[in-house]
């Protein structure tokens, strides 16, 4: 009986609002993929984040290969690689989302009983 009171006390002191304030997709992604937390989530839209990353990469290519052109085969060959990464991580994300949904429904189902 004492254990029940202790667990109720722990639940009462759990700051759920703080959890929801910290919960965002970038934090969850960082934790699931690397086990770390994003200290400063990015406010940019997805396309902005992709464009920034691409411009940094392109700048690096032109720095290391001064004669490279905008239509460099390196940049062209990179696109299928990135596309495959996108496909693989999307599939992983969808599977992870389905598993989390299933777990959430199981937890919610147990609350109803």
Beta strands, then each sheet from edge to edge (+ up, - down):
end
